[in-house]
Amino acid sequence: MAQNDLPIADRLKQLYKLQLIDSQVDEIEILKGELPMEVNDLEDEVAGLQTRVGKLEQQIKDIETEISQHRSNIKESEALIEKYDKQMTNVKNNREYEALSKELEMQKLEIQLSEKKIREMEGQKEAKNETLKATQEKVNGKQADLKVKKEELAGIISKTEKEETELKKKSDAAKKKIDERLLKAYNKIRSSYRNKLAVVPITRDSCGGCFNFIPPQAQLEIGLHKKVVACEHCGRILVDDSIISEVAPENLVES
């Protein structure tokens, strides 16, 4: 018999059975809480901080290279000054003297400029090192938090993984027995509510989802199983006691 040729009562049983299975999966997700999202967020944050650490370390290396270059420049200028000083003792005329004097002055200025640059670079390096230290401490703190969250999540998963896998298999199997139109409506309703209840019983003359009153005439229609009836307030599919009694949670493994 085609899925859409099944009696309404059978369709409702299949829907309610699917809801019970999916609700058990939802309970496991609730047990995990926000942990999966927190773990993902922390992993992203740690990765971002580690990228920043890498950039800071490279910037510090670049500064050190520049400082080293300026120190080399100073040594070169000092060597030239020593050379020009020796040459000054053997000048033959004012023209040579003035030329050497200019060279000496230029090299002294080069030294002063390099020393100034070194001071600036050392200041930048110190600031970068402070930032690096603070960032690394933040990485360490986030990694510690991540470790705790991962261990907590792993503990929950180890206890529930087998059950969750089995329930999801049951859910997939149950979905194959429901016609496409009803399944689409079921999924849409589930996605509309935080508690993910799409098929609910009538409890004390009220909808088991939104708790609004269900009129006697509507309850009669639901009990006749001639059509699928939705709550006029929340849109959830309503089932009566006869459907509920035939779909006991302990019998969910059955077809």
N, C-alpha and C positions, 0 to 999 in steps of 0.2 A: 504493500500500500504506500502510495506517495505521501510525503510528509504533510502536504497541504490537504490530503484527503482524510487524514486522521480525525477522529471525533475531537471536539473542543476539549472535552475532559482530559483526553490523553495528551493533547498539546499543552494544556495547563500543568499537567503532572510533569512533563518534560521541562517546562520553563521553571517551575518551582524547584525541581531537582537541580537544575543548573544553578539557580540562585543560591541554594544551600551549599553547593560545592564551591561556587565563587566566593561566598561569604566566608568559608573556611580559609580560602587563600587570602582574602582580605584581612582576616584576623592575624595571619602570619606576617603580612605586610605591616599591620599596626604594631605588632611586637617589635619589628625592626625599627619602626618609627622613622625618624628623620636621619637615622644613621647612614644609610647609603648616600644620601644627598650631602651629609656633613663630611663623609669620607671623600667624596668627589670634590667638594669645595676645598677641603684642606689639601688634597693632592694638587689641585690647580694653583692654590696659594703658595705651596712649597715650591712647585715648579717655577712660578713667577719670581719668587724670592731668590731661588738658586740662579736663575738667569741674571738677576740684578747683581748677585754676588760675582758671577763670572765677568760681567761688564766692569764692575768696580775693580776687580783684580787686574783686568787688562788695562784700565785707565791708570792704575798705580804703576804698572810695568812701563807704560808709555811715559809717565812722568819721570820714573827712575832713569829711563833711557835718555830723556831730554836733559836731566841733571848731569848724567854721565858725560853727555856731549859738551855741556857748558864747562865742566871741569877739565875736559880735554882741551877745550879752547883756551882756558886759563893757562894750562901748562905750556901750550904752544906760544901764547903771548909772553909768558915769563921767559921762555927759551929765546924768543926774539929780542926781548928787552936785554937779556944778558949779552946776546950777540951784538946788539947796537951799542951797548955800554962799552964793550971792548973796542968797537970800531971808533967810538968817540975819541978815544985816546990817540987815534992815528989820523984824525981829520987834517986835511991839507989847506982847506979854505972855508970861508963862511958858508958858501953854498952847500958843501957837504955837511957841515955842522947843522945848518937849518933843516936839511933833508932828514938827517938822522934824528934831530930833535922832534920833528913832526911824526916820524915813525914811532919813536918812543912814546910820544903823547897818545898816538892812536892806539898802541897796544895796551897802554894803561887804561884808556877808556874802554877798550874791549874787555879787559879784566873786570872793571867796575860794572859794565853792562852784564857780563856773565854772572858775576857775584849777585847782582840784583835779581836776575832771572832765577838763580839757584834758590835764593831766599823765597821768592814767590812760589817756585815749584815745591819747595819743602813745605810751605804752608798749605798748598793744595794737597800734597801727599798726606799730610797729617789729617786734614779734614776728610779726605777720602778713606783713610784708614779708620777713622772714627765711625764713619758711615758704614764701612764694611763690617766693623766689629758689631755694631748695632744690628745690621741686617743679618749677619751670621747668627747672632743670639736669637733673633726672631725666627730664623730658619730652624734652629735647634728646638725652640719652644713649640713651633708648629709641627715639627716632626714627632716630638714627644706626644702631642695631642693626637696626631694622626695614628701613631702606634696604638694608643689606648682605644681609639675609636675602631680601628681595624680589628683589634683583638676582641672587642665587645661584639662587633658585627659577626666576626668569624664564629664566635661562641653561639650566637643565635642561629646562624646558618647551619652549623654542625648539628644542632638539635632539631632543626625544622626542614632541612634540605630534602630529606627522603620523603617526608610527608607532603611538602609543597610540590615536589615533582610528581608524586602519585596523584595529588589533587588536580594539578594542571592537566595531566593525561585524562583524568575523568572528565574534566571540564571540556576538553577538546572533543572527547568522544560524545559527550552529551550534546554539544553544539551541532554535531553532524546529524542528529536526530530531529532537529528543529528547522522548520522551513525558513528560508532566507528572510522573508518579510518580518516574521516575528522576531528572529534573531537580531535583525537590524534595529527594530524598535527596542528590544531588550538592552542592547549595547548603548543605544542613545540615551535611554532613561538612566542606566547605570552611570554613565559619564556625567549626568546632570546633577548628581547628588554626592555629597561627601561620604555618606555611609554606603553608597553604591548599591542601594536596594532598589531593584526594578520590579520584583514580584513579591507582594506582601500579603499576609493574611488579614482577615477582618477580625479585629480584636475589640470586644465590647462595643459592637456596632460602629466601630471607627476604623479608618484606614490605618494599617500597621506601619505606614510610612510617614504620613503627615498628621495623623491622629484626628483628622476631621471626620465628622459624623457621616455615615453612609445610610441614606434613606432605606426604609424597609423594601420598597419596590426595587431598588438597585440591588439589594442583598438577595432578593428573590431571583432576579435575573442571573446573578453570579452563581447561585445554587443550581440553576437549571442547566448550566454549561452549554448553552446554545450559541454563545458568542464570547469572545474575550472582552472583558469589561475593565476599563481603566478608571481610577479615581478621578472625579471631575475637578478636584482641587490640585493634585500634584502629578497626575498622569501615570502613576504607577499601576501595574497590572494587579488586579485583586483576585485572590483565591479563597475559597471557603474551606470549612473544616474537613469536608470529605476528601478534598485534594490533599490537604496537609496530612491527614491520617494515613494516606496511601504512600506518601513520600517521606518516610522516617529517615532522619539523618544517618542512622546506623545501617540503612539499606542502600546508601548512595552508590555502592559498588555494583549494585544490580542494574540491569537494563530497564 
